[in-house]
Amino acid sequence: MGDAFAVTRPYLPLFRNVPAARPGVCHVCHWGPNERRPVREPYEMCASCRRTTGGVFRHTPHVVPISLCARRGDGAQLYDIVARQRDPASPPGGPDRSRFLAATLARFHRAHRACLTRAAGGEFTLVTTVPGTRTERPVEAFHPMPRVVGMVGELTGLHRPVLLPGDSESALSRLARRESDERAFHVIGGVRGARVLLVDDLFVSGARVQSAAAALFRAGATAVVALVVARLVDPASTSASARNWARASAELFDFERCCLCAPAAGFLGRPA
């Protein structure tokens, strides 16, 4: 993906900066609002992440969205690309969806490989994707992310599709209700001792990512860091959400900052 800069540059206005963990920003999904409890760590989880990380074998605290998006308003264009499989509005010959997602991943990974590696506690030994869970359809043929990761030169060498939908109907039903259940995914091949970069396109409740991470941990993975293209948010849900969205939209998106390396005390490099 050597032309990742050229592919993504025309679409920078579609992206929204992701805040670092801080009061009012969940330290897992980087949205919020979180619940600050002085007796514990200073930056707490939001209610959604508390629900999706509870009850599984082990969850990943390291979720790294590249951008925020929304279903409506000025954040909907990126959502349309990622979730509805539409291509960016571009002149003839513009990038298709997979190419756009691959360029986004490649450019972000190139800028923040050190951030992701630090979160994992060492170099990654495995890259894998969260598969679709519509069991009536073949996974690899219809879910875009294995193909997308295969287009990113920095990732494809470590890529192995080790996750498949599980055979527990109750677990898949829970996942459909946005409730985590590690039985929703089955791990094939050896992952014991692996440091895994888990890639997905859209993070909504976190149930899919956390269920997949839990399955990997139960199979013996040492670390799991989730890298997602977009975090779906609702700017109108609360006043805190509206403030976070306004801050996220205040400056042009910058691939050189991420929620892991941005100053935790502020937002977009400014004092809180």
C-alpha positions in Angstrom: 0.0 0.0 0.0 2.8 2.4 -1.0 0.2 5.0 -2.2 -1.7 5.2 1.1 -1.0 8.9 1.5 -2.4 9.7 -2.0 -5.5 7.5 -1.5 -6.4 9.0 1.9 -5.5 12.6 1.4 -8.6 13.7 -0.5 -10.8 12.2 2.2 -9.3 13.7 5.3 -12.5 15.7 6.0 -14.4 12.4 6.5 -12.2 11.5 9.5 -12.6 12.7 13.1 -9.8 12.7 15.7 -10.1 10.2 18.5 -9.7 11.5 22.0 -7.1 10.2 24.5 -8.4 8.7 27.7 -9.3 11.5 30.2 -12.2 12.4 32.5 -15.2 12.1 30.2 -13.5 9.7 27.8 -13.6 5.9 28.2 -10.1 4.4 28.4 -11.2 1.4 26.4 -13.3 2.7 23.5 -12.1 6.3 23.7 -15.5 7.8 23.6 -17.5 7.9 26.8 -18.6 9.4 29.0 -16.6 7.4 31.5 -17.2 7.0 35.2 -14.4 8.5 37.2 -13.8 6.7 40.5 -10.9 8.1 42.5 -10.4 4.8 44.4 -9.5 3.1 41.1 -7.7 4.3 38.0 -8.3 7.9 37.1 -9.8 7.2 33.7 -12.6 4.7 33.9 -14.8 2.8 31.4 -18.0 3.9 30.0 -21.1 1.9 30.8 -21.1 0.2 27.3 -17.5 -1.0 27.7 -18.2 -2.1 31.3 -21.0 -4.3 30.0 -19.1 -5.8 27.1 -15.9 -6.5 29.1 -17.7 -8.1 31.9 -18.3 -11.9 32.0 -15.7 -12.9 29.5 -12.5 -14.9 30.2 -10.3 -11.8 29.7 -10.9 -8.6 27.7 -8.5 -6.3 25.9 -8.1 -2.8 27.4 -6.3 -1.7 24.2 -8.8 -0.6 21.6 -7.4 1.9 19.1 -9.9 3.5 16.7 -8.4 5.4 13.8 -11.4 7.7 13.5 -14.8 8.4 14.9 -17.9 8.3 12.8 -21.7 8.8 13.2 -24.8 7.5 11.5 -26.1 10.9 10.8 -24.8 14.4 10.1 -21.3 15.3 9.2 -19.9 12.0 10.5 -22.1 9.8 8.3 -19.9 9.7 5.2 -17.2 7.6 6.8 -19.9 5.4 8.4 -21.4 4.9 4.9 -18.1 3.7 3.6 -17.2 1.4 6.5 -20.5 0.0 7.4 -22.6 0.1 4.3 -19.9 -0.9 1.8 -20.2 2.2 -0.3 -17.2 3.7 -2.0 -16.1 7.3 -1.3 -17.7 9.9 -3.5 -14.8 10.3 -5.9 -14.1 10.9 -9.6 -13.9 8.0 -12.0 -10.9 5.7 -11.1 -11.2 6.6 -7.4 -10.5 4.0 -4.7 -12.9 1.2 -4.0 -13.9 0.4 -0.4 -11.3 -2.2 0.2 -8.5 0.0 -1.2 -9.7 2.9 0.9 -9.8 0.8 4.1 -6.4 -0.7 3.3 -4.9 2.7 2.7 -6.3 4.0 6.0 -4.9 1.1 7.9 -1.5 1.3 6.2 -1.1 5.0 6.8 -2.1 4.8 10.4 0.0 1.7 11.1 3.0 3.4 9.5 2.6 6.4 11.8 1.8 4.6 15.0 3.4 1.2 14.9 5.4 2.1 18.0 2.2 3.1 19.9 0.6 -0.2 19.1 3.7 -2.2 19.9 4.0 -0.5 23.2 0.4 -1.4 24.1 1.1 -5.0 23.2 4.3 -5.1 25.3 6.4 -6.1 22.4 6.4 -6.8 18.6 3.3 -8.4 17.2 3.6 -12.0 16.2 0.2 -12.4 14.7 -2.3 -10.2 12.8 -5.9 -11.4 12.5 -9.4 -10.1 11.8 -12.7 -10.4 13.5 -14.8 -12.5 11.2 -18.5 -12.1 10.3 -20.9 -14.1 12.3 -23.6 -14.6 9.7 -23.1 -18.4 9.6 -25.2 -18.9 6.5 -22.5 -17.2 4.5 -18.8 -18.2 4.0 -16.7 -15.9 6.2 -13.6 -15.3 4.1 -15.6 -14.7 0.9 -17.9 -12.0 2.2 -16.2 -10.2 5.1 -13.8 -7.5 3.7 -11.2 -7.3 6.4 -9.0 -10.4 5.5 -8.7 -9.0 2.0 -8.0 -5.5 3.3 -5.3 -6.7 5.7 -3.8 -8.6 2.8 -3.3 -5.4 0.9 -1.3 -3.8 3.7 2.3 -4.8 3.2 3.4 -4.1 6.8 0.6 -6.5 8.1 0.2 -9.2 5.5 3.3 -11.2 6.5 1.9 -11.8 10.0 -1.7 -12.3 8.9 -3.4 -15.6 9.7 -7.3 -16.0 9.8 -7.3 -17.9 13.1 -10.8 -16.8 14.2 -14.0 -18.4 12.9 -17.6 -18.1 14.1 -18.3 -20.5 16.9 -21.0 -23.2 16.9 -22.9 -22.0 19.9 -26.2 -20.6 18.8 -26.8 -19.0 22.2 -23.4 -17.2 22.0 -24.1 -15.9 18.5 -27.5 -14.8 19.7 -25.9 -12.9 22.6 -23.5 -11.3 20.2 -26.4 -10.2 18.0 -27.8 -8.4 21.1 -24.4 -6.7 21.6 -23.5 -8.9 24.6 -20.0 -10.4 24.7 -19.5 -14.2 24.7 -16.1 -15.7 23.8 -17.9 -18.9 22.6 -19.1 -16.8 19.6 -15.6 -17.3 18.0 -13.5 -20.4 17.6 -9.7 -20.2 17.4 -7.9 -22.5 14.8 -4.2 -23.0 14.8 -1.8 -22.2 17.6 -1.8 -18.8 19.2 -0.2 -19.6 22.5 2.2 -16.9 23.5 1.2 -14.7 20.6 1.0 -10.9 20.7 -2.0 -10.3 18.4 -3.1 -7.3 16.4 -6.8 -7.8 16.0 -8.2 -5.7 13.1 -11.8 -4.8 12.5 -13.7 -2.3 10.4 -16.3 -0.9 12.8 -16.5 -0.7 16.6 -20.0 -0.2 17.9 -20.7 -1.7 21.3 -17.4 -3.6 21.5 -19.1 -7.0 21.9 -17.5 -8.5 18.7 -14.0 -7.2 19.5 -14.1 -8.2 23.1 -15.6 -11.7 22.4 -12.9 -12.3 19.8 -10.2 -11.0 22.2 -11.5 -13.3 25.0 -11.4 -16.3 22.6 -7.8 -15.5 21.7 -6.8 -15.1 25.3 -8.4 -18.4 26.3 -6.5 -20.1 23.5 -3.2 -18.8 25.0 -2.5 -15.4 23.4 -0.3 -13.2 25.6 -1.6 -9.8 24.4 -4.4 -8.5 22.1 -4.5 -5.0 20.8 -7.6 -4.1 18.7 -7.1 -1.8 15.8 -10.4 -0.6 14.3 -11.0 1.7 11.4 -13.9 3.6 12.9 -15.6 4.0 16.2 -19.4 4.6 15.8 -20.7 7.2 18.2 -23.9 9.2 18.8 -23.0 12.8 19.3 -26.5 13.6 20.4 -26.8 11.0 23.1 -25.5 13.1 26.0 -24.1 16.6 26.5 -20.7 15.0 27.1 -20.9 13.2 23.8 -21.8 16.5 22.1 -18.8 18.2 23.6 -16.5 15.3 22.6 -17.8 15.4 19.0 -17.3 19.1 18.8 -13.7 18.8 20.0 -13.1 15.9 17.6 -14.4 18.0 14.7 -12.6 21.2 15.7 -9.4 20.5 13.7 -8.7 18.6 10.5 -7.9 15.0 11.1 -4.3 14.2 11.5 -2.8 10.7 10.9 0.2 11.7 13.0 -1.8 11.7 16.2 -3.7 8.8 17.8 -5.6 8.1 21.0 -2.5 6.4 22.5 0.0 9.2 21.9 -2.2 12.2 22.3 -1.7 14.1 25.6 -4.0 12.5 28.1 -4.4 15.8 30.0 -6.0 17.5 27.0 -7.6 17.0 23.7 -5.9 17.6 20.3 -2.9 18.8 22.2 -4.6 21.7 24.0 -5.3 21.9 27.8 -8.5 20.4 28.9 
